[in-house]
Amino acid sequence: MRITVYLGANEGNDPSLKAAVRELGTWIGQSGNSLVYGGSKSGLMGELAESVLEAGGTVTGVEPQRFVDEGFLYDAITELIVTPDITERKTKMIELGDAFIAFPGGTGTLDEITEIMSQVALKDLRAPCILYNLHDYYYGLKLLLEHMVTMGLSSEEKLQGIYFAADLSEIIKILGA
């Protein structure tokens, strides 16, 4: 299974993020799955890719030309796909993924996973959309989705296929791996 993971190029200020992302990467590599991610060597993105590679897995990075030019790419990954811009990067990462995980990240991560959530809700994409809710990171988003249903602006049916997982064991269970 190709698992697309969205996450930040920053490390954040909580050391448990690094440990959790490395645990996720190690599982991806050891389980025979492969990683699709944004291609960066910095921050949590670099930690994830490195841990997959160290566990014997394959890593496909999808990096906009701008970030390649700025020197952010991780040259040790298995495959690099360079896109003209962020929009094409998002499209390619969706095309390559069989499952989608949003690790805690910033506005770029939020942008990417909300597109997945929309496609899952519309049934245009039939793949699990998992928000890695480490330390309740995505709690506010979960409340917002529930509020949308309460307000009659969404439905429980549209939320099927969108999951909130507190840890790696829940992710593994959702993926059936």
N, C-alpha and C positions, 0 to 999 in steps of 0.2 A: 504494500500500500504506500502511495506517495502522500506524505503528510505535510501540508503547507502550514508553516508556523509564522505568525505575525508577531513581532516583538520589536523592542527598541534597540537603537544603536548606542544607547546610554546604559550604564550599569545600574543606575538608581542608587539610593542611599540605604537600602536594606540588604545586608549580606545574604539573607535567605533567598533572595531572588536568584543570585548566581548559583547557589547550591541546587535550587529547584530546576533551573534551566539546564544545568549540567545533568541532573538526574533524568530529565525528559530526553535530552540528547542521547545519553547512554542507552536508555531504553529503545529509542528509535533505531540506533545503530545495532544493538544486540538482537533486536526482535526481527530483523530482516526487512524492516520497513526502510523507506528512504525519506530524506528531508528535502523540502523545497522551502527556500527562505529568501530574504532580500539581498543576500550576497555580501554583506558587510563583514569586515573583520573586527569592528569595534563593538564595545559594550556587550550586552546580552546576546546580540546576534552572533558575534564572534565566539562567545562561550558555547552557544548552542551548536554551531557548526563544528567547532573543534571537538566537542564531546561526542558527536555522532561519528566523526572520522576516527577518533581514538577507539571507539567501540566497534570499528570495522564496517561502518555504514557508508552509504553514498549520500552526497550532498549536491544539490543543484541550487545555485544562486542565480537570482534574477535581479540585475542591477541596471538602473538607468545610466546612460552614457555620462551624464553630469557627475554622478558619484564615482564612476570609474576614473574620470578625468581628475577628480579631487583626491584620488588615492584611497578610497574606502574599501575597495574590493578585497576579498580574502582569496589569495591566489593558490591556496592549498586545497580548495574544494574540488570535487569530482568534475563538475561541469559548471560553466558560467554562461548565462544567456544575457546579452546586453540589449537593452531596449532604448528607444529614443527618449522616453519620458516616463514619469510615474504612472500615467494612465495605461500605457502599454504594459508596464511592469505588472500592474494589478491584473490586467486581463490575462497575461501569460501565467501568473501564479495560480489563478483560478483554473485555467485550462489544464495545468499540470497536476492539480491536487485531487486526491480521492477523499480527503478529510481535511478539516480546517481547524486550527487552534489559535486562539489569541492569548498569548502570554501577556502579563502586565506590560504595558508600554505607554506611549504618548499619543499625540493626536494622529500621527500616521497610522499607528496600530488600530486606533478607533475607526479611522476612515476605512481601512481595509476590511476589518471584520464587520462593520455595518453593511458594507456591500454584500458580503457573504450572507449575513442575516436576511437582507432584503430578498436575495435570490432564493434562499431556502424558504422564506415565507411565501413567495410567489410560486414555489415548486418548479422554478427554472433550474434549480440546482438540487440534486438529490444526494447530498453528502452531509455528514455530521458537521455541525458548526459548534465548536466547543470554546467557551470562554473559561480560561484557566483562572478560577476565582480564588487564587492564593491569597490568604489573609483577607478575604472579602473584598478584593481589589475591584471587582465588577459588581458589587452589591448595589450601588446606585443605578447602574444600567439595568439590573434585574428588576429593581423597583419600578423603573420607568416603563419597562415592557409590561409589567403587571398593571401599571396605571393606565397604559394605552388600552388594555383589554377592559378594565373597569369603566373607562370613559367611552367604550364602544367604538374606538378608533382602530382597534386590532381585534384579534380573536385568539382563543387557545389553539385553534387549528393552525393559525399562521405561525405560532411559536413552536410547533412540533418540529423537531430536528435541530433546535437551538438548545444547547445544554450549558449548565454552569457546573464546573467540576472544581472541587476544593483541593484535590491533590492528584498525583499521577495514577494512583490505583483507580480512581473514578474515571479518569480519561481512558485507561486501558479497558475498563468495563464498558464504557460507552462505545468504544471502537470494536468491542468484541474480540480483542486481540489477546 
